[in-house]
Every structure is written in structure tokens, then in C-alpha cells.
Amino acid sequence: MDPVSMIVAALVAGAAAGAGNTVTQAVSDAYEGLKAMVRARLDERAGATVALDRFEENPEPWTEALSSELTAVGAGADRELLQAAALLLERAQAQGSQPTVFNTQFNAEVQGVVSGNHNQVQMRFGAAGRTDDERA
């Protein structure tokens, strides 16, 4: 995982842990600390904090914008910021709320897709969804 993606994943993990209302003080403190550090770095660019504010409200559509802003301010090379992100990820994982980050790309025709954690899916493709045994 590249450094900027790690920072974004840590923010997602912190937000997810807080949304579950079972967040420990250690996770909450790490999340608030990381957000403050990210906000301070983004203050260097006019309007960049908007991406963080919107990301906090609804992460999915704002992930790319926040990643771009973090890249622009050199967050991926900021050792202190990376250490704070790693600490938050470690604490969130210990609490049991791991970030869910998927980057799915298709380069050809796709018949069925399952994305997420802990899925149980049965898919049947072909003539009206019949198995090879049923077609014989």
C-alpha cells in the first residue's frame, strides 16, 4: 500500500470505528490526532481542507480528491504523519475494526462480481444458470 493510501485507509478505519459507537479512547485519540495533522498539512493549500471535510461526511466519493490533496502537500513523505496513520491502523485493528478498501478494475467483460468481506455467494453462469450436470 502506498503511503498516501495508508493515510486514507487510517482515516477510514478511524471513522468506521467511531461510527460503531464502540470506539476505545485510544482509537479515538489516534483518529483525532491524525485528522488534526492531516488538516494542518492541507492548510498549506488553498481550499484543500474541503476534501477532508467532505471525506469525513462521506468517504467514498471523496477518497480520490483527498488522496490527490495529500499527494500535493507531500504527505506520503511525511514521517510523522505516516507514523500517526500506522498507529491508528494498529489500534483500530486491535479493536477489531479493520478498514475496508477495495480498488476493483475490470479490463474485460465480467459476468459476476462480489466485493467486500465475508461474502458467501453462489453464482451460476451459462445456459439459464444451469450447471454442467443439468445441461447433460
Secondary structure, 3 states (H helix, E strand, C coil): CCHHHHHHHHHHHHHHHHHCCCCCHHHHHHHHHHHHHHHHHHCCCCCCHHHHHHHHHCHHHHHHHHHHHHHHCCHHHCHHHHHHHHHHHHHHHHHCCCCCCCCCCCCCCCCCCCCCCCCCCCCCCCHHHCCHHHHC
